[in-house]
Amino acid sequence: MSYYKFLDNVNDDNSIKGKIFSILFKRYLKKTPVILEDHIKYIENILTELYNYESNAKNASIDSLAHHFAELTGFILSSYKNDDNKDTLYWLGYNLGKWIYIIDAFDDLEADMSKNKFNAINACFNNDNLSFNEFSKQVEQRIDFILGTCASQCISFLNKLKLKKNEDLLYNILQYGLLEKMDKVFKRSADKNEKSL
């Protein structure tokens, strides 16, 4: 996944660091065990679909944009060999992937808007072409609700699993880690808004 993150950085802003690291990671990707080759192809296809969808995102909804990354995360988590939990793991991963995609978009909102780069939240909700300060205030509560719903769904699906180890760690990450990240991202944007007054 690191390789694909670096590729995303190259696609988003032609990052030199992204180019260098993607070249280095590509060597390791070529050494992928045969059993995972189908997974790699699937990941590449989903990410290609996501990039294409983002490139033509006019009139898209945040759910449809987040779907590709959510699908990818659901696929990865449900690739676990225990078939009894496959659906539960998929939906846990799906909601976690949606959460990651949307919080990343909100976290990058100001930078993306200032550089006139694609941002899913800006593309879906900023119909009046507001400035970052105006728009972030307007959309924050809605994004907070979506993220809170995704986090709640993650816990709901985690509760359906019969965990044998790392139970406390998983609950801490999904109950407190996601909320802590939301607090950091929202407080940072709130602090910037207050300073600009």
trRosetta pair geometry for C-beta under 8 A, 3 or more apart (Angstrom, degrees):
i j d omega theta_ij theta_ji phi_ij phi_ji
1 4 5.6 -58 -156 40 44 110
1 5 6.3 49 146 -25 72 102
1 43 7.8 -116 -92 -159 70 145
2 5 5.5 -52 -149 32 35 114
2 6 6.5 33 154 -16 66 103
2 21 7.6 -92 153 157 101 118
2 25 5.7 -151 101 -120 100 150
3 6 6.0 -58 -155 36 30 108
3 7 6.5 30 148 -18 65 106
3 22 5.9 94 -160 -136 68 67
3 25 3.8 -165 -90 124 88 131
3 26 6.2 121 -142 -71 127 54
3 28 7.5 -156 -60 66 124 100
3 29 5.3 10 -48 -55 170 131
4 7 5.3 -48 -145 36 37 115
4 8 6.3 46 151 -25 64 100
4 43 6.7 -107 -62 154 153 116
4 44 8.0 -146 -98 -92 118 58
4 47 5.7 -124 -156 -95 127 162
5 8 5.5 -49 -152 31 32 116
5 9 6.7 36 148 -20 62 100
6 9 5.5 -48 -153 31 37 114
6 10 6.7 39 148 -19 65 100
6 15 7.9 -122 -162 83 67 123
6 17 7.8 -118 -139 124 98 71
6 18 4.5 163 -171 -153 70 70
6 19 7.8 -168 164 -40 104 14
6 21 4.3 -140 -118 93 148 107
6 22 4.0 -169 114 -64 119 83
6 25 6.3 145 26 20 143 139
7 10 5.5 -51 -152 34 37 113
7 11 6.3 35 150 -17 67 104
7 18 7.0 159 -71 173 13 108
7 22 5.1 109 -67 -120 68 137
7 47 7.8 67 90 154 131 146
8 11 5.6 -54 -147 39 33 111
8 12 6.0 30 155 -20 67 110
8 18 7.6 -119 68 -147 49 136
8 47 7.7 -105 -72 -160 99 120
9 12 5.8 -55 -139 39 29 109
9 13 6.6 -44 -176 43 63 90
9 15 4.2 -39 150 32 104 142
9 17 7.1 -49 133 84 148 88
9 18 3.2 -161 92 -90 113 139
10 13 7.9 -104 -142 60 13 50
10 14 6.3 32 -163 -122 56 31
10 15 5.8 -101 -83 46 47 80
10 18 4.2 -160 -51 118 73 124
10 19 5.3 105 -103 -70 118 70
10 22 6.1 -48 -24 -8 136 151
11 51 6.2 -76 -173 -126 160 126
12 15 7.4 17 67 -16 89 107
12 117 6.3 52 -174 -169 86 137
12 118 7.6 -116 -129 49 82 94
13 18 7.9 121 65 5 81 144
13 115 7.2 -1 -110 148 115 157
13 117 6.7 -37 -76 -101 92 147
14 19 7.9 8 -177 -44 54 116
15 18 3.6 81 80 5 112 112
15 19 6.7 -174 96 -12 61 79
16 19 5.5 -50 -151 32 35 113
16 20 6.4 33 153 -17 67 104
17 20 5.9 -55 -148 37 31 109
17 21 6.2 19 160 -8 66 111
18 21 6.2 -61 -140 45 26 102
18 22 5.9 27 161 -22 65 111
19 22 6.0 -58 -143 36 23 109
19 23 6.5 25 157 -19 61 106
20 23 6.0 -60 -157 33 28 110
20 24 6.6 22 151 -14 65 108
21 24 5.5 -54 -145 39 37 111
21 25 5.9 31 158 -15 71 109
22 25 5.9 -55 -138 43 30 107
22 26 6.2 45 156 -37 63 102
23 26 5.8 -46 -149 19 28 117
23 27 7.8 35 152 -22 55 93
24 27 6.4 -51 -174 18 36 110
24 28 7.8 23 142 -6 63 103
25 28 5.6 -55 -161 38 50 110
25 29 6.2 55 143 -26 75 104
26 29 5.3 -52 -148 34 37 118
26 30 6.7 45 153 -26 65 98
27 30 5.9 -52 -159 25 31 113
27 31 7.3 22 147 -13 60 105
28 31 5.7 -60 -160 35 41 110
29 32 5.9 -5 -175 -37 48 110
29 40 7.0 130 -170 -138 99 136
32 36 5.1 -110 175 83 106 113
32 37 6.1 135 109 -80 120 64
32 40 5.6 43 159 -47 175 145
33 36 5.1 78 66 12 83 102
33 37 7.8 -120 102 -33 46 78
34 37 5.6 -27 -157 -13 42 118
36 39 4.7 -50 -166 38 70 121
36 40 6.1 75 137 -26 85 96
37 40 5.6 -51 -149 33 36 112
37 41 6.5 35 153 -18 66 104
38 41 5.7 -53 -148 37 34 112
38 42 6.3 36 152 -21 66 106
39 42 5.7 -56 -149 36 30 112
39 43 6.3 31 153 -20 65 106
39 75 7.9 160 -141 143 83 111
39 76 7.7 87 -162 -106 116 70
39 79 6.4 42 -107 -123 125 156
40 43 5.7 -53 -147 36 30 112
40 44 6.4 32 154 -18 64 106
41 44 5.7 -54 -148 37 30 112
41 45 6.4 31 153 -20 64 106
42 45 5.7 -55 -149 36 30 111
42 46 6.4 28 155 -17 66 106
42 75 6.4 -144 136 166 134 154
43 46 6.0 -56 -146 37 29 108
43 47 6.3 24 158 -14 65 110
43 72 6.3 81 -127 -146 71 110
43 75 7.8 -168 -79 93 72 136
43 76 7.8 52 -89 -71 110 103
44 47 6.0 -60 -145 41 27 107
44 48 6.2 31 155 -21 64 108
45 48 5.7 -55 -148 35 29 112
45 49 6.4 31 153 -19 64 104
46 49 5.6 -53 -151 35 32 113
46 50 6.4 35 149 -22 65 104
46 68 5.6 157 180 -173 86 89
46 69 8.0 132 149 -87 114 33
46 71 6.0 -155 -140 95 130 111
46 72 4.6 159 123 -79 152 102
46 75 7.4 -160 -46 15 158 150
47 50 5.4 -48 -146 34 36 115
47 51 6.4 37 154 -18 66 101
47 68 7.6 130 -96 154 30 120
47 72 7.1 59 -58 -92 75 150
48 51 5.9 -51 -147 36 32 109
48 52 6.3 30 154 -16 64 108
49 52 5.8 -59 -148 41 29 111
49 53 6.0 30 155 -21 66 109
49 68 5.4 -169 99 -124 103 131
50 53 5.7 -56 -144 37 28 110
50 54 6.2 27 157 -18 64 107
50 68 3.7 -179 -82 112 93 150
50 69 6.2 73 -111 -50 146 77
50 72 7.8 -39 -41 -27 136 133
51 54 5.8 -55 -145 38 29 110
51 55 6.3 32 153 -23 63 107
52 55 5.6 -55 -150 33 31 114
52 56 6.7 -8 162 14 65 107
53 56 6.5 -79 -149 56 28 84
53 57 6.4 67 148 -82 64 82
53 60 7.0 105 170 -112 94 152
53 64 7.4 -143 -177 142 134 93
53 65 6.6 174 129 -118 119 62
53 68 6.3 173 29 -30 146 141
54 57 5.4 -7 -148 -47 35 123
54 65 6.7 80 -89 -143 76 103
54 118 5.5 96 168 154 108 154
54 120 7.2 -74 -118 -79 100 87
54 123 8.0 -180 -151 -9 71 168
55 118 7.7 -79 -88 -75 42 157
57 60 4.3 -70 -164 12 74 135
57 65 6.2 34 -133 -93 121 117
57 118 7.0 113 19 -151 141 119
57 120 7.3 -125 -156 -118 156 65
57 123 4.8 15 117 168 132 151
57 124 7.8 -74 162 -61 116 75
58 123 7.8 -107 -89 -170 34 105
60 64 5.1 -126 -167 79 92 120
60 65 5.3 93 138 -53 131 98
60 120 8.0 -75 99 -146 123 82
60 123 6.6 13 54 130 105 119
60 124 6.3 -75 91 -91 75 90
61 64 4.7 92 55 7 84 99
61 65 7.0 -153 91 -2 44 86
61 124 6.1 72 -154 -138 30 122
62 65 5.8 -57 -146 41 33 110
62 66 5.9 26 158 -14 68 112
62 102 6.6 56 178 -107 119 110
62 120 6.1 99 -127 152 75 108
62 121 6.8 31 -106 -99 119 57
62 124 4.6 151 -57 119 79 177
62 125 7.4 10 -51 -38 118 102
62 146 6.9 -31 113 -136 145 165
63 66 6.0 -60 -140 43 26 104
63 67 6.3 50 154 -50 61 96
63 98 7.8 -2 -131 -139 61 126
64 67 5.5 -30 -150 -1 32 124
65 68 7.5 -54 178 16 35 99
65 101 7.4 -179 122 154 85 134
65 120 4.5 165 129 -138 152 119
65 123 7.4 120 -76 78 156 128
65 124 6.8 -119 2 -56 138 125
66 69 6.1 -67 -164 48 54 102
66 70 5.4 53 143 -25 83 114
66 97 7.5 145 172 123 88 81
66 98 4.5 70 152 -136 129 76
66 101 4.3 157 -131 87 85 141
66 102 5.7 -13 -96 -51 136 92
66 120 7.0 103 -58 174 77 160
67 70 5.5 -64 -142 43 28 112
67 71 5.9 34 159 -25 68 106
67 98 7.6 13 -83 -95 35 99
68 71 5.7 -50 -146 33 27 113
68 72 6.5 29 152 -20 60 105
69 72 5.4 -50 -149 34 35 116
69 73 6.4 32 154 -16 66 104
69 97 4.9 -171 130 172 76 104
69 98 7.2 143 86 -84 94 39
69 100 6.7 -124 144 82 129 103
69 101 4.2 141 67 -72 145 126
70 73 5.9 -55 -147 39 31 107
70 74 6.2 32 153 -19 64 108
70 93 7.8 135 -174 128 59 67
70 94 4.6 51 167 -165 97 64
70 95 7.1 43 -146 -67 113 17
70 96 8.0 143 -132 66 74 47
70 97 3.8 156 -114 91 41 111
70 98 4.0 19 -87 -55 125 81
70 101 6.6 -80 -45 2 79 134
71 74 5.7 -56 -147 39 28 113
71 75 6.2 33 153 -23 63 106
71 94 6.7 24 -83 -117 35 91
71 97 7.2 -121 21 100 29 158
72 75 5.7 -53 -150 33 28 114
72 76 6.5 27 154 -18 63 105
72 97 6.1 157 64 -140 76 149
73 76 5.7 -52 -147 35 33 111
73 77 6.4 25 158 -11 66 107
73 93 4.3 -166 134 173 78 89
73 94 6.5 160 81 -88 94 26
73 96 5.6 -135 149 84 144 92
73 97 2.8 -177 24 -66 135 117
73 100 6.9 134 -67 27 153 133
74 77 6.1 -60 -145 42 29 104
74 78 5.9 11 163 -6 66 116
74 89 7.8 130 -160 124 63 63
74 90 4.3 49 -179 -169 101 66
74 91 6.7 32 -127 -71 117 21
74 92 7.8 139 -116 64 74 50
74 93 3.9 153 -99 91 39 105
74 94 3.6 20 -69 -61 126 78
74 97 6.2 -89 -25 6 73 136
75 78 6.2 -68 -139 46 22 99
75 79 6.5 40 156 -43 61 101
75 90 7.3 35 -72 -127 33 89
75 93 7.2 -135 24 117 33 147
76 79 5.8 -46 -157 8 29 118
76 93 6.2 -179 61 -154 78 146
77 80 6.8 -20 169 -17 48 106
77 89 4.6 -156 137 168 96 93
77 90 6.6 171 82 -90 98 30
77 92 6.0 -119 138 82 158 97
77 93 3.2 -171 21 -63 132 130
77 96 7.5 93 -39 42 149 133
78 86 4.9 71 -165 -164 101 67
78 87 7.4 51 -125 -75 130 16
78 89 4.4 150 -92 96 64 103
78 90 3.7 11 -58 -69 143 79
78 93 6.3 -120 -23 20 83 139
80 85 6.9 -21 84 82 129 111
80 86 7.4 -161 64 -97 84 63
80 89 5.7 -122 26 -149 122 173
82 85 5.1 29 107 27 111 104
82 86 7.4 -163 100 -50 59 72
83 86 5.1 -16 -153 -28 49 121
85 88 4.9 -66 -164 52 72 112
85 89 5.1 73 135 -27 94 105
85 161 5.8 52 -137 -118 132 91
85 162 7.9 -131 -78 29 124 78
86 89 6.0 -60 -144 40 23 108
86 90 6.3 27 156 -24 62 107
87 90 5.5 -52 -147 31 30 115
87 91 6.5 19 159 -10 65 105
88 91 6.2 -60 -149 40 29 102
88 92 6.2 33 152 -20 65 107
88 157 5.3 161 -170 -167 77 93
88 160 4.8 -141 -132 97 135 125
88 161 5.8 168 129 -68 140 83
89 92 5.5 -52 -143 37 32 114
89 93 6.1 30 157 -15 65 109
89 157 7.8 153 -83 159 20 122
89 161 7.4 76 -70 -88 77 125
90 93 5.9 -64 -153 42 26 108
90 94 6.0 31 151 -27 66 108
91 94 5.2 -43 -136 32 36 118
91 95 6.4 33 163 -14 64 102
91 153 7.3 -103 157 163 98 109
91 157 5.0 -168 97 -103 99 146
92 95 6.4 -62 -154 39 25 103
92 96 6.3 21 152 -15 62 113
92 154 5.8 79 -152 -141 72 64
92 157 3.9 -156 -73 108 83 134
92 158 6.0 102 -122 -60 128 67
92 161 7.6 -6 -48 -35 152 126
93 96 5.5 -59 -142 42 31 112
93 97 5.9 34 158 -22 68 107
94 97 5.9 -56 -148 36 25 111
94 98 6.5 26 153 -18 62 106
95 98 5.6 -50 -146 35 33 113
95 99 6.3 38 152 -21 64 104
95 150 4.7 169 -176 -160 86 75
95 151 7.8 -179 151 -61 113 17
95 153 4.1 -152 -122 97 158 119
95 154 4.9 -154 101 -62 122 74
95 157 6.9 160 22 7 133 135
96 99 5.5 -52 -150 35 32 115
96 100 6.3 33 152 -21 65 105
96 150 7.4 145 -82 164 24 106
96 154 5.3 87 -67 -105 83 123
96 174 7.8 -75 -95 -112 110 101
97 100 5.6 -51 -145 35 32 112
97 101 6.3 32 156 -20 65 105
98 101 5.8 -54 -147 36 30 111
98 102 6.3 18 159 -11 65 111
98 150 5.1 -148 90 -119 107 134
99 102 6.3 -66 -147 42 25 102
99 103 6.0 15 163 -12 66 112
99 147 5.8 91 -137 -142 84 73
99 150 3.9 177 -69 122 94 140
99 151 6.1 98 -111 -61 144 70
99 154 7.0 -33 -16 -40 147 132
99 178 6.4 -23 169 -144 149 125
100 103 6.3 -59 -138 41 24 102
100 104 6.1 26 161 -20 62 112
101 104 6.0 -62 -151 36 22 111
101 105 6.5 22 153 -19 61 108
101 120 7.0 25 156 17 98 163
102 105 5.6 -53 -149 35 34 113
102 106 6.4 29 154 -16 67 104
102 120 7.2 -98 -109 89 58 134
102 121 7.2 94 -154 -66 74 104
102 143 6.5 -180 166 -153 113 93
102 146 6.0 -116 179 114 166 125
102 147 6.0 -152 99 -78 126 88
102 150 7.3 162 33 -10 134 156
103 106 5.7 -53 -146 39 36 108
103 107 6.0 39 153 -22 67 108
103 147 5.9 84 -69 -115 95 130
103 181 6.3 45 178 131 154 117
103 182 6.7 -98 -116 -90 124 70
103 185 6.0 -169 -166 -18 94 170
104 107 5.6 -53 -142 38 29 113
104 108 6.2 13 160 -5 64 113
105 108 6.1 -67 -143 48 26 100
105 109 6.6 58 150 -67 61 83
105 112 7.9 -30 -156 3 64 158
105 119 5.5 129 -160 -172 88 81
105 120 4.3 -66 -117 45 152 100
105 121 4.7 144 137 -15 118 99
105 122 8.0 -146 177 1 104 77
106 109 5.4 -16 -154 -28 36 120
106 121 5.7 77 -79 -35 66 158
106 140 7.9 102 -151 -116 127 66
106 143 5.2 121 -86 174 138 155
106 147 8.0 -59 3 -52 149 136
106 185 5.8 80 106 159 110 133
106 186 7.9 -9 146 -75 136 68
106 189 7.5 -72 165 -40 94 148
107 185 4.8 -80 -86 -128 88 118
107 188 7.9 46 -134 64 74 139
108 111 5.4 -70 -165 54 66 107
108 112 5.0 65 139 -28 94 111
108 119 6.2 -163 102 -116 99 112
109 112 5.9 -63 -142 40 22 109
109 113 6.1 18 163 -17 63 110
109 119 5.6 116 -116 -179 57 154
109 121 5.8 -42 -98 66 114 131
109 122 6.4 148 -143 -47 86 102
109 132 6.7 139 132 -138 96 100
109 135 7.8 -149 171 105 127 116
109 136 6.2 134 112 -93 145 104
109 189 7.4 24 56 -105 125 131
110 113 6.0 -58 -146 37 26 108
110 114 6.3 22 158 -17 64 110
110 132 4.8 72 -117 -156 75 150
110 136 7.2 -7 -67 -61 90 140
110 189 7.2 179 -36 -115 119 91
110 192 6.8 -37 -84 129 159 169
111 114 5.9 -58 -145 38 29 108
111 115 6.2 5 162 1 65 113
111 117 7.7 -10 123 37 76 126
112 115 6.3 -71 -143 50 26 95
112 117 4.4 -99 -148 71 75 97
112 118 6.9 -65 -165 84 123 28
112 119 3.8 118 114 -56 155 120
112 122 6.5 -155 107 -1 121 142
113 116 7.4 25 -172 -78 31 38
113 117 8.0 -79 -44 43 20 70
113 119 6.6 -50 -53 13 72 146
113 122 5.9 171 -81 -97 95 148
113 131 7.9 114 153 -168 141 45
113 132 4.9 162 76 -75 152 101
113 135 7.6 165 -99 54 157 144
114 132 7.1 -21 -51 -39 85 140
118 122 7.9 -173 -172 65 38 114
118 123 6.5 8 -159 -50 79 129
119 122 4.0 64 76 16 107 113
119 123 6.4 175 80 -14 51 87
120 123 5.7 -58 -143 39 27 111
120 124 6.1 13 164 -11 65 114
121 124 6.2 -63 -141 42 26 102
121 125 5.8 -27 179 25 65 118
121 126 7.6 69 130 -22 67 101
121 139 6.3 125 176 146 113 153
121 143 6.5 1 -123 -89 133 129
122 125 7.1 -78 -122 53 15 79
122 126 4.7 -20 -157 11 60 134
122 135 7.2 42 -114 155 79 155
123 126 7.5 7 -37 36 11 95
125 135 7.6 129 108 -167 102 103
125 138 7.9 176 149 109 117 107
125 139 5.0 98 126 -110 152 130
125 142 7.2 161 -121 83 149 148
126 129 6.2 84 149 -89 99 28
126 130 5.8 -125 -149 33 97 84
126 135 5.1 0 -108 -133 110 138
126 139 7.5 -59 -66 -45 78 141
130 134 4.1 -115 178 93 120 118
130 135 4.0 154 86 -60 114 90
130 138 6.7 76 57 12 167 143
131 134 4.9 86 54 16 80 102
131 135 6.5 -163 84 -4 34 95
132 135 5.9 -65 -135 46 24 105
132 136 5.6 22 171 -21 67 112
133 136 6.5 -51 -134 33 18 105
133 137 6.8 16 162 -13 54 109
133 192 7.7 -133 -99 124 83 94
133 193 5.6 134 -144 -120 83 80
133 196 5.4 -106 -105 88 139 156
134 137 6.3 -68 -161 36 27 108
134 138 6.3 21 152 -18 65 115
135 138 5.5 -61 -148 38 33 113
135 139 5.9 5 166 -1 72 115
136 139 6.4 -67 -135 47 26 94
136 140 5.9 47 165 -53 65 102
136 189 5.1 -140 175 -179 140 127
136 193 6.5 -144 86 -68 122 120
137 140 6.2 -37 -139 1 22 117
137 193 6.1 117 -66 -132 102 151
139 142 5.4 -65 -163 45 58 113
139 143 5.7 53 144 -22 88 108
140 143 5.9 -61 -146 40 30 107
140 144 6.0 34 156 -23 67 108
140 186 6.3 106 -161 -135 116 100
140 189 6.7 -176 -99 100 124 139
140 190 7.9 84 -135 -69 163 87
141 144 5.5 -51 -145 35 30 116
141 145 6.5 34 154 -21 62 103
142 145 5.8 -53 -154 32 31 112
142 146 6.6 29 151 -16 64 104
143 146 5.7 -52 -147 37 35 111
143 147 6.1 31 156 -15 68 108
144 147 5.9 -58 -144 41 27 108
144 148 6.1 29 156 -20 64 110
144 182 6.9 103 -128 -175 77 124
144 186 6.6 43 -87 -90 110 143
145 148 5.7 -55 -144 38 27 112
145 149 6.3 29 156 -20 63 106
146 149 5.8 -56 -152 34 28 112
146 150 6.5 28 152 -18 64 105
147 150 5.7 -53 -148 36 34 111
147 151 6.3 33 154 -18 66 106
147 178 7.7 -175 169 167 98 106
147 182 5.6 151 128 -106 144 125
148 151 5.7 -54 -145 38 31 111
148 152 6.2 35 154 -21 64 107
148 182 7.6 73 -68 -128 73 169
149 152 5.6 -53 -147 36 30 114
149 153 6.4 31 153 -19 63 105
150 153 5.7 -56 -151 36 31 112
150 154 6.6 38 149 -25 64 101
151 154 5.5 -48 -153 28 34 116
151 155 6.8 32 151 -15 64 101
151 174 6.9 158 -161 -179 78 74
151 178 4.5 170 -117 118 119 147
151 179 6.6 107 -171 -59 164 76
151 182 7.7 -71 -43 -33 148 138
152 155 5.9 -54 -154 36 34 109
152 156 6.3 38 148 -22 66 107
153 156 5.3 -51 -145 35 35 117
153 157 6.4 28 158 -12 67 104
154 157 6.2 -62 -151 41 27 102
154 158 6.2 29 152 -21 64 109
154 174 4.9 -149 126 -152 121 120
154 178 7.1 130 50 -37 152 161
155 158 5.5 -54 -143 37 32 114
155 159 6.3 40 154 -26 65 102
155 171 7.7 64 -126 -135 91 73
155 174 5.5 160 -77 135 73 122
155 175 6.2 74 -96 -81 124 79
156 159 5.8 -52 -155 28 28 114
156 160 7.3 27 148 -21 58 102
157 160 5.6 -49 -157 26 42 115
157 161 7.4 44 148 -25 64 98
158 161 5.9 -53 -162 22 41 113
158 163 7.9 10 -178 -48 83 126
158 170 6.2 178 -150 143 131 118
158 171 7.0 158 138 -89 146 67
158 174 5.8 169 -29 51 157 169
163 166 7.0 -108 -176 71 121 66
163 167 4.2 134 107 -91 140 93
163 170 6.7 -148 -118 36 152 147
166 169 4.4 -51 -168 45 82 121
166 170 5.6 86 130 -26 91 97
167 170 6.0 -60 -150 37 28 108
167 171 6.4 21 157 -13 65 109
168 171 5.9 -59 -146 41 30 108
168 172 6.1 32 156 -21 66 108
169 172 5.8 -56 -147 35 27 111
169 173 6.4 27 155 -18 63 106
170 173 5.8 -54 -148 35 30 110
170 174 6.2 10 161 -3 66 112
171 174 6.1 -65 -139 48 29 97
171 175 5.3 9 170 -4 71 119
172 175 6.4 -57 -121 48 20 96
172 176 5.3 -33 -166 36 60 115
172 177 6.4 73 134 -27 66 100
173 176 7.4 -45 -87 56 6 74
173 177 4.2 -20 -152 16 47 144
173 178 7.4 67 152 -28 58 82
174 177 6.8 3 -40 45 17 101
174 178 6.0 11 -155 -9 39 121
175 178 7.5 169 88 32 3 99
175 179 7.1 -22 154 0 44 119
176 179 5.9 -66 -147 45 32 107
176 180 5.8 34 158 -25 70 110
177 180 5.7 -53 -142 35 27 112
177 181 6.4 27 158 -18 62 105
178 181 5.9 -55 -151 35 30 111
178 182 6.5 32 150 -20 63 105
179 182 5.4 -51 -149 35 35 114
179 183 6.4 39 151 -22 66 102
180 183 5.6 -50 -150 33 33 113
180 184 6.5 33 152 -18 65 103
181 184 5.7 -53 -149 35 33 111
181 185 6.3 27 156 -15 66 108
182 185 5.9 -59 -145 40 30 106
182 186 6.0 18 162 -9 68 113
183 186 6.2 -62 -139 45 24 102
183 187 5.8 21 164 -17 65 114
184 187 6.1 -57 -138 39 22 107
184 188 6.2 26 160 -23 60 108
185 188 5.9 -55 -150 31 26 112
185 189 6.8 18 155 -11 61 106
186 189 5.9 -57 -150 39 34 105
186 190 6.1 35 152 -20 68 108
187 190 5.4 -54 -143 39 34 113
187 191 6.1 39 155 -24 68 102
188 191 5.8 -50 -147 33 29 112
188 192 6.6 28 153 -17 61 104
189 192 5.7 -52 -150 36 35 112
189 193 6.4 37 151 -21 65 105
190 193 5.6 -54 -150 36 33 112
190 194 6.3 33 153 -20 67 105
191 194 5.8 -54 -147 35 31 110
191 195 6.4 31 156 -19 65 106
192 195 5.9 -54 -148 35 31 111
192 196 6.5 26 156 -19 63 109
193 196 6.0 -63 -153 35 30 109
193 197 7.3 43 150 -38 62 95
194 197 5.9 -42 -163 6 38 115
